[in-house]
Amino acid sequence: MGNSVIKPNAKISPERESEALAIRNNLIIELLVSVLDEQLVIERHILRERLANLIELAKYDEELTETLHATINKL
């Protein structure tokens, strides 16, 4: 499985953590809505991979991207 987007060693920037958590929560909601719409079952590792892909596609600045990856790793 190609999970090269997932960054397991990402660090949380304390200054950006609340912003990252809000974005992560919104991404999870969007992803769950699409999964429910498609009537799919999603496993945790697939959820992480899809969230990581959404983060990379959004083109956030480097610090926020790393913080987002770190918050996803906490799921």
C-alpha positions in Angstrom: 0.0 0.0 0.0 1.5 3.4 -1.0 1.4 5.5 2.2 4.5 7.6 1.4 2.5 10.7 2.1 2.1 9.7 5.8 4.8 11.3 7.9 5.2 9.2 11.1 8.0 11.4 12.5 6.1 14.7 12.2 6.4 17.1 15.1 3.6 19.3 16.6 4.3 23.0 16.6 2.7 24.3 19.8 1.9 27.6 18.1 -0.1 25.9 15.4 -1.6 23.0 17.3 -5.1 24.5 17.8 -5.3 25.5 14.1 -4.1 22.1 13.0 -6.7 20.3 15.2 -9.5 22.4 13.8 -8.4 21.7 10.2 -7.9 18.0 11.1 -11.4 17.8 12.5 -12.9 19.4 9.4 -11.0 17.0 7.2 -12.2 14.0 9.2 -15.8 15.2 8.9 -15.5 15.7 5.1 -14.0 12.3 4.7 -16.6 10.6 6.9 -19.4 12.3 4.9 -17.9 11.0 1.7 -17.4 7.5 3.1 -21.0 7.4 4.4 -22.3 8.7 1.1 -20.4 5.9 -0.7 -21.6 3.4 2.0 -18.0 2.3 2.6 -16.3 0.9 5.6 -13.0 2.7 6.4 -10.2 1.3 8.5 -8.0 3.5 10.7 -4.8 3.2 8.4 -6.9 4.1 5.4 -8.4 7.1 7.2 -4.9 8.3 8.1 -3.7 7.8 4.5 -6.7 9.7 3.0 -6.3 12.5 5.5 -2.5 12.8 4.8 -3.4 13.0 1.0 -5.9 15.8 1.7 -3.3 17.7 3.7 -0.7 17.5 0.9 -3.3 18.5 -1.7 -4.2 21.6 0.4 -0.7 23.1 0.2 -0.5 24.5 3.8 2.7 26.0 4.9 5.4 23.6 6.0 5.0 24.1 9.7 1.2 23.7 9.6 1.5 20.6 7.3 3.9 18.9 9.8 1.7 19.8 12.7 -1.3 18.4 10.9 0.5 15.1 10.1 1.5 14.9 13.8 -2.1 15.3 14.9 -3.2 12.6 12.5 -0.6 10.3 13.9 -2.3 10.7 17.3 -5.6 9.2 16.0 
